[in-house]
């Protein structure tokens, strides 16, 4: 799978059974996602740096493969 962060949000791209690329539902739609990585220490853990513009940059963590996200406090 590919993790893609853009100025308009983030997505994953995966190949389906037929070999066609399928995009996931967007994360952080309309926000700048500067970095998006999978933490290999924990299966399903993703980290993203996200900037909304008016609130500044934040680091977001998902431990369930991107279904839910929480802001990292430290």
N, C-alpha and C positions, 0 to 999 in steps of 0.2 A: 504494500500500500504506500501511496505517496501522501505526505502531509504538506498542505499548501497554505501559506499565510500571505495575504494580500492587503492592499489599502481598503478593501471592501469586506473583509472578514476572512474566515478560514474554512477549509474543506479537506476531506480525504478523497483520494481517487483509488479505486480498487478494480481489478479485473473480475468480471463475473464468469460463470461457467462456460460461456461462449467466447470468452476472451475480449469482450467489449469493456471499455472503461466506464465505470459508474461513479458519479460524484455523490458524496454524502449530503445530508442537510447541512446548511451553513452554521458555523459557530461565530459568535460576535459580529453578526451581520451589520455592516455599515461602519465598523471600527477597524482601525489599522492593527494588523497582527504582524509584528516585526519578526518574531521568531516562533516556531512551533516545533517541538521535539517530543519524542517518546523517551521516557526515562526507563532504561532497560533494567533498572534495579527492581521495578515493580510492574508486573504485567498489567496493562491497561492504564498506566499512569502517563498522562500527557502534561506538558508545561507549555504555556504560551505567554509571550509578552504582548500586551494589548494596550493601545492608546486611544482614548476617546476624543482627545483634543483638549477639551475644557477641564478634564479631571487629571490629565497627565498619564504617564505610563504606569501599568500595574503588571504583576505576574499572576497568572491564573493557573490553577492546578485541577486536573480531573483524574480521579482514581478509578473511573468506570468506563474508560475508553471514549470519553467525550460526551456522555449523556448528561452529566452535570458538571459545573465548574464552580470553584470557590477562589476568592482572592487570597494569595499567600500573604500572611501578615509579617513574617520575618524571613 
